[in-house]
Amino acid sequence: MAWSVGAGLEGRGVIVTGAAGGIGQAVAAAFAACGARVMAVDIDASGIDRVLGGLEGGGHAAAVLDLGDLAAQRALIERAQRELGNLYGLAHLAAVLRRRPSLAEITEEDWDIQIDVNLKATFFLCRAAAEAMKAQGQGGRIIAFASQAWWTGSFGGGAVYAASKGGVVSLLRSLARSYGPHGITVNTVAPGQVNTPMLMSGLDPAVLQAMTEATPLKRVAEPEEMAGTVVFLASRHAGFITGATINTSGGFLMY
Ligand SMILES: NC(=O)c1ccc[n+]([C@@H]2O[C@H](COP(=O)([O-])OP(=O)(O)OC[C@H]3O[C@@H](n4cnc5c(N)ncnc54)[C@H](O)[C@@H]3O)[C@@H](O)[C@H]2O)c1
């Protein structure tokens, strides 16, 4: 096997959702640097334009859509296959976090948006991508983002978010069993604190400081440090890893 960072990713079509977000931008850039063709997806039109314009190499594309719209998801998979030439990978990062200072303030609307985007849309998108990969017959890679909160619950007002991420982990394990026989690996990445707008939105600075102190590396992660894990999982190097939840919490959580 040729030993390179993105082993096997050259010329592969990869969808990155949440690509205008803090971590998604870094993931899209890392895939492009490995020679993959990226379909950058986000609901944020101006953000996605900026990301697409900065990607190395050629053959990339962008789609602006709300992943909660299941019909738009189906069209996205077809577009990715057509415009990228093939669909080998899905890195699914798009998510919403609604922090509330107390459990008493959580509303039904908070439940609906976080479960719809973080969990329900994840099922339909991952299934559609995996079915397309299965039909292509060349295996594939599905990587979705959980959070350290999937295991610990929330420290910062995100009880429903944490529950949605617990759902992502168990959901992706089911998909790993179903699609493994087709050479499609399915894994999750579980970051601790990453320096992005999502982390900082509505977070009590005291909670941030306490969590940083409880992290052996004594800092928050940078988005690029998450991108390396995603590229690894998508590469040939990770060919025998499936159903895993990769702990990228800087040691805050150890498993
Ligand atoms: N930042 C952290 O500390 C942290 C920690 C643990 C897990 N995560 C997870 O990592 C992933 C990326 O997080 P981030 O910090 O980059 O967040 P971010 O808020 O910077 O990016 C999320 C992106 O998803 C997009 N998005 C939201 N709803 C969408 C929808 N319905 N359709 C399409 N796009 C939509 C947003 O526009 C945004 O660009 C998320 O799944 C998040 O839960 C982040």
The ligand as a MOL file (V3000), in Angstrom:
LIG
                    3D

  0  0  0     0  0            999 V3000
M  V30 BEGIN CTAB
M  V30 COUNTS 44 48 0 0 0
M  V30 BEGIN ATOM
M  V30 1 N -17.2480 22.5960 18.6050 0
M  V30 2 C -17.2710 21.6850 19.5460 0
M  V30 3 O -16.7160 21.8990 20.6450 0
M  V30 4 C -17.9120 20.3550 19.3040 0
M  V30 5 C -17.8390 19.4240 20.3420 0
M  V30 6 C -18.4260 18.1880 20.1710 0
M  V30 7 C -19.0490 17.8810 18.9770 0
M  V30 8 N -19.1260 18.7990 17.9800 0 CHG=1
M  V30 9 C -19.8110 18.4010 16.7490 0
M  V30 10 O -18.9910 18.6730 15.6370 0
M  V30 11 C -19.8070 18.9970 14.5080 0
M  V30 12 C -19.3650 20.3240 13.9000 0
M  V30 13 O -19.4890 21.3180 14.9050 0
M  V30 14 P -18.9100 22.8030 14.7680 0
M  V30 15 O -18.3230 23.1450 16.0830 0
M  V30 16 O -18.1110 22.9120 13.5220 0 CHG=-1
M  V30 17 O -20.2890 23.6030 14.6560 0
M  V30 18 P -20.6740 24.8930 13.7850 0
M  V30 19 O -21.9060 25.4230 14.4120 0
M  V30 20 O -19.5010 25.7630 13.5990 0
M  V30 21 O -21.0340 24.2140 12.3910 0
M  V30 22 C -22.2190 23.4880 12.1700 0
M  V30 23 C -22.6500 23.7390 10.7370 0
M  V30 24 O -23.8350 22.9780 10.4640 0
M  V30 25 C -24.6860 23.7810 9.6590 0
M  V30 26 N -26.0700 23.3520 9.8000 0
M  V30 27 C -26.8330 23.4240 10.9130 0
M  V30 28 N -28.0790 22.9910 10.6460 0
M  V30 29 C -28.1000 22.6110 9.3450 0
M  V30 30 C -29.0920 22.0850 8.4960 0
M  V30 31 N -30.3510 21.8410 8.9300 0
M  V30 32 N -28.7820 21.8090 7.2130 0
M  V30 33 C -27.5350 22.0670 6.7570 0
M  V30 34 N -26.5460 22.5800 7.5070 0
M  V30 35 C -26.8270 22.8490 8.7960 0
M  V30 36 C -24.4740 25.1940 10.1920 0
M  V30 37 O -24.8710 26.1890 9.2540 0
M  V30 38 C -22.9820 25.2270 10.4780 0
M  V30 39 O -22.2370 25.7200 9.3890 0
M  V30 40 C -21.2380 19.0090 15.0050 0
M  V30 41 O -21.8600 17.7690 14.7130 0
M  V30 42 C -21.0860 19.1710 16.4960 0
M  V30 43 O -22.1860 18.6600 17.1960 0
M  V30 44 C -18.5650 20.0380 18.1190 0
M  V30 END ATOM
M  V30 BEGIN BOND
M  V30 1 1 1 2
M  V30 2 2 2 3
M  V30 3 1 2 4
M  V30 4 1 4 5
M  V30 5 2 4 44
M  V30 6 2 5 6
M  V30 7 1 6 7
M  V30 8 2 7 8
M  V30 9 1 8 9
M  V30 10 1 8 44
M  V30 11 1 9 10
M  V30 12 1 9 42
M  V30 13 1 10 11
M  V30 14 1 11 12
M  V30 15 1 11 40
M  V30 16 1 12 13
M  V30 17 1 13 14
M  V30 18 2 14 15
M  V30 19 1 14 16
M  V30 20 1 14 17
M  V30 21 1 17 18
M  V30 22 2 18 19
M  V30 23 1 18 20
M  V30 24 1 18 21
M  V30 25 1 21 22
M  V30 26 1 22 23
M  V30 27 1 23 24
M  V30 28 1 23 38
M  V30 29 1 24 25
M  V30 30 1 25 26
M  V30 31 1 25 36
M  V30 32 1 26 27
M  V30 33 1 26 35
M  V30 34 2 27 28
M  V30 35 1 28 29
M  V30 36 1 29 30
M  V30 37 2 29 35
M  V30 38 1 30 31
M  V30 39 2 30 32
M  V30 40 1 32 33
M  V30 41 2 33 34
M  V30 42 1 34 35
M  V30 43 1 36 37
M  V30 44 1 36 38
M  V30 45 1 38 39
M  V30 46 1 40 41
M  V30 47 1 40 42
M  V30 48 1 42 43
M  V30 END BOND
M  V30 END CTAB
M  END
